[in-house]
């Protein structure tokens, strides 16, 4: 084996700088949607608990 063969094989596994590993677009969208759902649901639960505790009532 020559040095050129070694460099050629090594270069096949190297990605260009900044090329991140990304999953399919639907997986990314599903993760974002799940995060938004969790945030919104926790906000609604927090408001419901605050309302039932009387934090929004006058007097």
Helices and strands as residue ranges (DSSP letters): H 3-12, H 25-52
